[in-house]
Amino acid sequence: MSIVSLLGINVLNNPARFTDPYEFEITFECLEPLKDDLEWKLTYVGSSRSLEHDQELDSILVGPVPIGVNKFLFTADPPSAELIPSNELVSVTVILLSCSYNDREFVRVGYYVNNEYDSEDLRENPPNKVQVEHVVRNILAEKPRVTRFNIVWDNEPVEEFPPEQPEADLIEDDEEEYGEEEEEQEGGEEEEEEEEEEEREELREEEGGREDDEAEEEEEENNTEDDGNAADEELGVNTDDDNDDKIIKKQKLLHEEEQSEVEIRPISLKDNKTEGELDNTEYSGTNGRNRTTEDSKEKV
């Protein structure tokens, strides 16, 4: 933050003759007490092509500066016409009004200045040699160009630099040792990376070998099954027909066992039906034959 702020500049004695002094009424504000004075300076730009023709018209020290708003009148002598190129004397140029504290510039105000002859005849037909007594200036006070700069003031700390160490120059350069240590570290890191890569390759190979063994076992099992099926086909064995035969045999055995368990029940003549009323009722015996009623009578 700037401790001194420029509030306004009033350009006096404008327009005026080229040989008349410059007058400015300057108003500024100071926020804190300053140990040193403010330096105000007015510079005339003699040429737009070279800094050699610039002229410092005047400078003034203002101080001690009290806190608050301050105003003063700054007067500066006109430039020397002999130090200005003749082809740029009657033309447009610039004046710079600046302020510094402890040789550090913190504000600069620029004005355009138009230098021309005071009569119409001289403006239309300028003489070969410049007639300075007929030249007038006009400062464009309505269009100033203000530039501000940040500087270090009294209450701001100054950057401290580390103390000089001349004995450090007497110490031998250890750059080579550091370089060797770095190379050894890099070499060790490379070896570790190579070992890790080898371990990864071994793991990959082991996993690949396991997968190959499992695949071979599956192929062997499939081959044995295929060989057994092929042998059956060569011998003409039909597993489906064998199974059907076994089932049929089991059914026959079960049927015979059921027949053997059947009891023979004879027909009694004491039933409600008389002998003449007996019909040709059939029954089954253990021998599996059918008998008529006449045979049953004989047995009774």
C-alpha positions as a Markdown table, in Angstrom:
| # | Residue | x | y | z |
|---|---|---|---|---|
| 1 | Met | 0.0 | 0.0 | 0.0 |
| 2 | Ser | 1.3 | 3.5 | -0.9 |
| 3 | Ile | 1.7 | 5.9 | 2.0 |
| 4 | Val | 1.5 | 8.9 | -0.3 |
| 5 | Ser | -1.4 | 9.3 | -2.7 |
| 6 | Leu | -1.6 | 11.9 | -5.5 |
| 7 | Leu | -5.0 | 13.6 | -5.3 |
| 8 | Gly | -4.8 | 16.1 | -8.1 |
| 9 | Ile | -2.6 | 18.4 | -10.3 |
| 10 | Asn | -3.7 | 21.8 | -11.5 |
| 11 | Val | -1.7 | 23.1 | -14.6 |
| 12 | Leu | -1.3 | 26.9 | -14.3 |
| 13 | Asn | 0.0 | 29.4 | -16.9 |
| 14 | Asn | -1.5 | 27.4 | -19.8 |
| 15 | Pro | -1.3 | 28.1 | -22.7 |
| 16 | Ala | 1.9 | 30.1 | -22.5 |
| 17 | Arg | 5.0 | 31.1 | -24.5 |
| 18 | Phe | 7.7 | 28.4 | -25.1 |
| 19 | Thr | 10.1 | 30.5 | -22.9 |
| 20 | Asp | 7.7 | 30.9 | -20.0 |
| 21 | Pro | 8.2 | 28.8 | -16.8 |
| 22 | Tyr | 5.9 | 25.8 | -16.0 |
| 23 | Glu | 3.6 | 26.1 | -13.0 |
| 24 | Phe | 1.7 | 23.2 | -11.3 |
| 25 | Glu | -0.4 | 23.2 | -8.2 |
| 26 | Ile | 0.0 | 19.7 | -6.7 |
| 27 | Thr | -2.3 | 18.1 | -4.0 |
| 28 | Phe | -1.4 | 14.8 | -2.2 |
| 29 | Glu | -2.2 | 12.9 | 0.9 |
| 30 | Cys | 0.2 | 11.3 | 3.4 |
| 31 | Leu | -1.1 | 8.5 | 5.6 |
| 32 | Glu | 1.9 | 8.0 | 7.9 |
| 33 | Pro | 4.8 | 10.2 | 9.0 |
| 34 | Leu | 7.9 | 10.0 | 6.7 |
| 35 | Lys | 11.5 | 10.1 | 7.8 |
| 36 | Asp | 12.7 | 11.6 | 4.6 |
| 37 | Asp | 11.5 | 14.3 | 2.1 |
| 38 | Leu | 9.6 | 13.7 | -1.2 |
| 39 | Glu | 11.4 | 14.6 | -4.4 |
| 40 | Trp | 9.3 | 16.1 | -7.2 |
| 41 | Lys | 10.8 | 16.4 | -10.7 |
| 42 | Leu | 9.8 | 17.8 | -14.1 |
| 43 | Thr | 11.3 | 16.3 | -17.3 |
| 44 | Tyr | 10.9 | 17.6 | -20.9 |
| 45 | Val | 11.2 | 15.0 | -23.7 |
| 46 | Gly | 13.2 | 16.8 | -26.4 |
| 47 | Ser | 13.1 | 14.0 | -29.0 |
| 48 | Ser | 10.9 | 10.9 | -29.7 |
| 49 | Arg | 13.9 | 9.1 | -31.2 |
| 50 | Ser | 16.5 | 9.4 | -28.5 |
| 51 | Leu | 16.7 | 9.9 | -24.7 |
| 52 | Glu | 19.8 | 12.1 | -25.1 |
| 53 | His | 17.7 | 15.2 | -25.7 |
| 54 | Asp | 15.6 | 14.8 | -22.5 |
| 55 | Gln | 16.0 | 17.7 | -20.1 |
| 56 | Glu | 15.3 | 17.8 | -16.4 |
| 57 | Leu | 13.7 | 21.2 | -16.0 |
| 58 | Asp | 13.6 | 21.3 | -12.2 |
| 59 | Ser | 13.4 | 19.2 | -9.0 |
| 60 | Ile | 12.2 | 20.1 | -5.5 |
| 61 | Leu | 12.3 | 18.4 | -2.1 |
| 62 | Val | 9.1 | 18.6 | -0.1 |
| 63 | Gly | 9.3 | 17.9 | 3.7 |
| 64 | Pro | 9.0 | 17.2 | 6.4 |
| 65 | Val | 5.6 | 15.9 | 5.2 |
| 66 | Pro | 2.8 | 16.0 | 7.8 |
| 67 | Ile | 0.1 | 13.4 | 8.0 |
| 68 | Gly | -3.0 | 14.5 | 6.0 |
| 69 | Val | -3.7 | 16.4 | 2.8 |
| 70 | Asn | -0.9 | 18.7 | 1.6 |
| 71 | Lys | -0.7 | 21.2 | -1.3 |
| 72 | Phe | 2.2 | 23.2 | -2.8 |
| 73 | Leu | 3.1 | 25.1 | -6.0 |
| 74 | Phe | 5.8 | 23.6 | -8.2 |
| 75 | Thr | 7.5 | 26.0 | -10.7 |
| 76 | Ala | 10.1 | 24.9 | -13.3 |
| 77 | Asp | 12.2 | 26.7 | -15.9 |
| 78 | Pro | 11.5 | 26.2 | -19.6 |
| 79 | Pro | 13.7 | 23.9 | -21.7 |
| 80 | Ser | 16.7 | 25.1 | -23.6 |
| 81 | Ala | 15.9 | 25.3 | -27.3 |
| 82 | Glu | 19.5 | 24.8 | -28.3 |
| 83 | Leu | 19.4 | 21.2 | -26.9 |
| 84 | Ile | 16.3 | 20.2 | -28.9 |
| 85 | Pro | 16.6 | 19.1 | -32.6 |
| 86 | Ser | 15.3 | 21.9 | -34.8 |
| 87 | Asn | 13.0 | 19.6 | -36.7 |
| 88 | Glu | 11.3 | 18.5 | -33.4 |
| 89 | Leu | 11.1 | 21.9 | -31.7 |
| 90 | Val | 7.8 | 22.9 | -33.3 |
| 91 | Ser | 5.9 | 19.7 | -32.9 |
| 92 | Val | 4.1 | 17.6 | -30.3 |
| 93 | Thr | 6.1 | 16.3 | -27.3 |
| 94 | Val | 5.7 | 15.1 | -23.7 |
| 95 | Ile | 6.5 | 16.4 | -20.2 |
| 96 | Leu | 6.8 | 14.1 | -17.2 |
| 97 | Leu | 6.1 | 15.1 | -13.6 |
| 98 | Ser | 7.3 | 12.4 | -11.1 |
| 99 | Cys | 7.7 | 11.9 | -7.4 |
| 100 | Ser | 10.2 | 9.7 | -5.6 |
| 101 | Tyr | 11.0 | 8.7 | -2.0 |
| 102 | Asn | 14.5 | 7.6 | -1.1 |
| 103 | Asp | 15.4 | 7.5 | -4.9 |
| 104 | Arg | 12.4 | 5.2 | -5.5 |
| 105 | Glu | 9.8 | 6.5 | -7.9 |
| 106 | Phe | 6.3 | 5.7 | -6.9 |
| 107 | Val | 4.2 | 8.0 | -9.2 |
| 108 | Arg | 4.6 | 9.5 | -12.7 |
| 109 | Val | 2.2 | 11.8 | -14.6 |
| 110 | Gly | 2.7 | 12.5 | -18.3 |
| 111 | Tyr | 1.2 | 15.3 | -20.4 |
| 112 | Tyr | 1.2 | 15.9 | -24.2 |
| 113 | Val | 2.5 | 19.4 | -25.2 |
| 114 | Asn | 1.8 | 21.0 | -28.5 |
| 115 | Asn | 4.3 | 23.6 | -29.7 |
| 116 | Glu | 3.4 | 25.8 | -32.6 |
| 117 | Tyr | 3.8 | 29.3 | -34.0 |
| 118 | Asp | 1.5 | 32.0 | -32.8 |
| 119 | Ser | 0.6 | 33.4 | -36.2 |
| 120 | Glu | -1.2 | 31.9 | -39.2 |
| 121 | Asp | 1.4 | 33.0 | -41.6 |
| 122 | Leu | 4.3 | 31.2 | -39.7 |
| 123 | Arg | 2.2 | 28.1 | -39.4 |
| 124 | Glu | 1.5 | 28.0 | -43.1 |
| 125 | Asn | 5.0 | 29.1 | -44.2 |
| 126 | Pro | 7.4 | 28.1 | -41.4 |
| 127 | Pro | 10.9 | 29.7 | -41.6 |
| 128 | Asn | 14.0 | 27.6 | -42.2 |
| 129 | Lys | 15.4 | 28.7 | -38.8 |
| 130 | Val | 13.0 | 28.2 | -35.8 |
| 131 | Gln | 11.9 | 31.5 | -34.3 |
| 132 | Val | 11.6 | 30.5 | -30.6 |
| 133 | Glu | 10.1 | 33.9 | -29.6 |
| 134 | His | 7.0 | 33.2 | -31.8 |
| 135 | Val | 6.5 | 29.6 | -30.5 |
| 136 | Val | 3.7 | 28.9 | -28.0 |
| 137 | Arg | 2.9 | 25.8 | -26.0 |
| 138 | Asn | -0.4 | 24.2 | -25.0 |
| 139 | Ile | -0.4 | 21.4 | -22.4 |
| 140 | Leu | -3.3 | 18.9 | -22.7 |
| 141 | Ala | -4.1 | 19.0 | -19.0 |
| 142 | Glu | -7.4 | 17.3 | -19.4 |
| 143 | Lys | -5.8 | 14.0 | -20.5 |
| 144 | Pro | -2.9 | 13.1 | -18.1 |
| 145 | Arg | -1.3 | 9.6 | -18.1 |
| 146 | Val | -0.8 | 8.5 | -14.5 |
| 147 | Thr | 1.5 | 5.5 | -13.7 |
| 148 | Arg | 2.0 | 4.2 | -10.1 |
| 149 | Phe | 4.8 | 1.9 | -8.8 |
| 150 | Asn | 5.0 | -0.2 | -5.6 |
| 151 | Ile | 8.0 | 0.7 | -3.4 |
| 152 | Val | 9.3 | 0.0 | 0.1 |
| 153 | Trp | 8.4 | 2.7 | 2.6 |
| 154 | Asp | 9.7 | 3.3 | 6.1 |
| 155 | Asn | 7.3 | 0.9 | 7.9 |
| 156 | Glu | 7.9 | -2.0 | 5.5 |
| 157 | Pro | 10.6 | -4.6 | 6.1 |
| 158 | Val | 13.5 | -4.7 | 3.7 |
| 159 | Glu | 14.4 | -8.1 | 2.2 |
| 160 | Glu | 17.4 | -9.5 | 4.0 |
| 161 | Phe | 20.1 | -11.4 | 2.1 |
| 162 | Pro | 22.1 | -14.2 | 3.6 |
| 163 | Pro | 25.6 | -13.1 | 4.9 |
| 164 | Glu | 28.6 | -13.7 | 2.7 |
| 165 | Gln | 30.7 | -16.8 | 3.4 |
| 166 | Pro | 34.1 | -16.3 | 1.8 |
| 167 | Glu | 35.4 | -19.5 | 3.5 |
| 168 | Ala | 33.0 | -21.5 | 1.5 |
| 169 | Asp | 35.0 | -20.8 | -1.6 |
| 170 | Leu | 38.0 | -22.5 | 0.0 |
| 171 | Ile | 36.2 | -25.8 | 0.4 |
| 172 | Glu | 37.0 | -28.4 | -2.3 |
| 173 | Asp | 34.3 | -29.1 | -4.8 |
| 174 | Asp | 32.4 | -32.2 | -3.8 |
| 175 | Glu | 30.3 | -32.4 | -7.0 |
| 176 | Glu | 32.1 | -35.6 | -8.1 |
| 177 | Glu | 31.4 | -37.4 | -4.8 |
| 178 | Tyr | 27.7 | -36.5 | -5.0 |
| 179 | Gly | 27.7 | -37.6 | -8.6 |
| 180 | Glu | 29.2 | -40.9 | -7.7 |
| 181 | Glu | 26.7 | -41.4 | -4.9 |
| 182 | Glu | 23.8 | -40.6 | -7.2 |
| 183 | Glu | 25.2 | -43.1 | -9.8 |
| 184 | Glu | 25.4 | -45.8 | -7.2 |
| 185 | Gln | 21.9 | -45.2 | -6.1 |
| 186 | Glu | 20.6 | -45.3 | -9.6 |
| 187 | Gly | 22.6 | -48.5 | -10.3 |
| 188 | Gly | 21.1 | -50.1 | -7.1 |
| 189 | Glu | 17.6 | -49.1 | -8.2 |
| 190 | Glu | 18.1 | -50.6 | -11.6 |
| 191 | Glu | 19.3 | -53.9 | -10.1 |
| 192 | Glu | 16.3 | -54.1 | -7.8 |
| 193 | Glu | 14.0 | -53.5 | -10.8 |
| 194 | Glu | 15.7 | -56.3 | -12.8 |
| 195 | Glu | 15.4 | -58.7 | -9.8 |
| 196 | Glu | 11.7 | -57.9 | -9.4 |
| 197 | Glu | 11.2 | -58.4 | -13.1 |
| 198 | Glu | 12.9 | -61.8 | -13.0 |
| 199 | Glu | 10.7 | -62.9 | -10.1 |
| 200 | Arg | 7.6 | -61.9 | -12.0 |
| 201 | Glu | 8.8 | -63.9 | -15.0 |
| 202 | Glu | 9.3 | -67.0 | -12.8 |
| 203 | Leu | 5.9 | -66.7 | -11.3 |
| 204 | Arg | 4.4 | -66.4 | -14.8 |
| 205 | Glu | 6.3 | -69.5 | -15.9 |
| 206 | Glu | 5.1 | -71.5 | -12.9 |
| 207 | Glu | 1.5 | -70.5 | -13.5 |
| 208 | Gly | 1.8 | -71.4 | -17.1 |
| 209 | Gly | 3.3 | -74.8 | -16.3 |
| 210 | Arg | 0.4 | -75.5 | -13.9 |
| 211 | Glu | -2.1 | -74.7 | -16.5 |
| 212 | Asp | -0.3 | -76.9 | -19.0 |
| 213 | Asp | -0.3 | -79.9 | -16.6 |
| 214 | Glu | -4.1 | -79.5 | -15.9 |
| 215 | Ala | -4.8 | -79.3 | -19.6 |
| 216 | Glu | -2.7 | -82.5 | -20.2 |
| 217 | Glu | -4.6 | -84.3 | -17.4 |
| 218 | Glu | -7.9 | -83.4 | -19.0 |
| 219 | Glu | -6.7 | -84.5 | -22.4 |
| 220 | Glu | -5.6 | -87.9 | -20.9 |
| 221 | Glu | -9.0 | -88.4 | -19.3 |
| 222 | Asn | -10.8 | -87.6 | -22.5 |
| 223 | Asn | -8.5 | -89.9 | -24.4 |
| 224 | Thr | -9.1 | -92.9 | -22.0 |
| 225 | Glu | -12.9 | -92.4 | -22.3 |
| 226 | Asp | -12.6 | -92.3 | -26.1 |
| 227 | Asp | -10.5 | -95.4 | -26.1 |
| 228 | Gly | -13.0 | -97.3 | -24.0 |
| 229 | Asn | -15.8 | -96.3 | -26.3 |
| 230 | Ala | -13.8 | -97.3 | -29.3 |
| 231 | Ala | -13.1 | -100.8 | -27.8 |
| 232 | Asp | -16.7 | -101.4 | -27.1 |
| 233 | Glu | -17.6 | -100.5 | -30.7 |
| 234 | Glu | -14.9 | -102.9 | -32.0 |
| 235 | Leu | -16.3 | -105.8 | -29.9 |
| 236 | Gly | -19.8 | -105.0 | -30.9 |
| 237 | Val | -21.0 | -104.4 | -27.4 |
| 238 | Asn | -24.1 | -102.4 | -27.2 |
| 239 | Thr | -24.5 | -101.1 | -23.7 |
| 240 | Asp | -28.0 | -100.1 | -24.3 |
| 241 | Asp | -29.1 | -103.6 | -25.4 |
| 242 | Asp | -27.4 | -105.2 | -22.4 |
| 243 | Asn | -29.3 | -102.9 | -20.1 |
| 244 | Asp | -32.6 | -103.8 | -21.8 |
| 245 | Asp | -31.9 | -107.5 | -21.4 |
| 246 | Lys | -31.2 | -107.1 | -17.7 |
| 247 | Ile | -34.4 | -105.3 | -17.2 |
| 248 | Ile | -36.4 | -108.0 | -19.0 |
| 249 | Lys | -34.8 | -110.7 | -16.9 |
| 250 | Lys | -35.6 | -108.9 | -13.7 |
| 251 | Gln | -39.2 | -108.5 | -14.7 |
| 252 | Lys | -39.5 | -112.3 | -15.5 |
| 253 | Leu | -38.1 | -113.2 | -12.1 |
| 254 | Leu | -40.5 | -110.9 | -10.3 |
| 255 | His | -43.4 | -112.4 | -12.3 |
| 256 | Glu | -42.5 | -116.0 | -11.4 |
| 257 | Glu | -42.1 | -115.1 | -7.7 |
| 258 | Glu | -45.6 | -113.6 | -7.7 |
| 259 | Gln | -47.1 | -116.7 | -9.3 |
| 260 | Ser | -45.4 | -119.0 | -6.8 |
| 261 | Glu | -47.0 | -117.1 | -3.9 |
| 262 | Val | -50.6 | -117.6 | -5.2 |
| 263 | Glu | -52.7 | -120.1 | -3.1 |
| 264 | Ile | -55.1 | -122.7 | -4.6 |
| 265 | Arg | -58.6 | -122.1 | -3.2 |
| 266 | Pro | -61.0 | -125.2 | -3.9 |
| 267 | Ile | -64.6 | -124.6 | -4.5 |
| 268 | Ser | -66.9 | -126.2 | -1.9 |
| 269 | Leu | -70.2 | -127.9 | -2.7 |
| 270 | Lys | -71.6 | -126.4 | 0.5 |
| 271 | Asp | -71.9 | -123.0 | -1.1 |
| 272 | Asn | -75.3 | -121.5 | -1.8 |
| 273 | Lys | -75.2 | -122.9 | -5.4 |
| 274 | Thr | -76.3 | -126.5 | -6.0 |
| 275 | Glu | -74.4 | -128.9 | -8.0 |
| 276 | Gly | -76.6 | -128.3 | -11.0 |
| 277 | Glu | -76.1 | -124.6 | -10.5 |
| 278 | Leu | -72.4 | -124.7 | -10.7 |
| 279 | Asp | -71.1 | -122.9 | -13.7 |
| 280 | Asn | -67.9 | -123.2 | -15.5 |
| 281 | Thr | -66.0 | -120.9 | -13.1 |
| 282 | Glu | -62.2 | -121.0 | -13.8 |
| 283 | Tyr | -59.5 | -120.5 | -11.3 |
| 284 | Ser | -55.7 | -120.5 | -11.5 |
| 285 | Gly | -53.4 | -122.8 | -9.8 |
| 286 | Thr | -49.7 | -123.0 | -9.2 |
| 287 | Asn | -49.2 | -124.9 | -12.5 |
| 288 | Gly | -50.7 | -122.1 | -14.4 |
| 289 | Arg | -53.4 | -124.3 | -16.1 |
| 290 | Asn | -57.2 | -123.6 | -16.2 |
| 291 | Arg | -59.6 | -126.3 | -14.8 |
| 292 | Thr | -63.3 | -126.8 | -15.3 |
| 293 | Thr | -65.9 | -127.5 | -12.7 |
| 294 | Glu | -65.9 | -131.2 | -13.5 |
| 295 | Asp | -62.3 | -131.6 | -12.5 |
| 296 | Ser | -63.0 | -129.9 | -9.3 |
| 297 | Lys | -65.9 | -132.3 | -8.5 |
| 298 | Glu | -63.6 | -135.3 | -9.0 |
| 299 | Lys | -61.1 | -133.9 | -6.5 |
| 300 | Val | -63.8 | -133.2 | -3.9 |
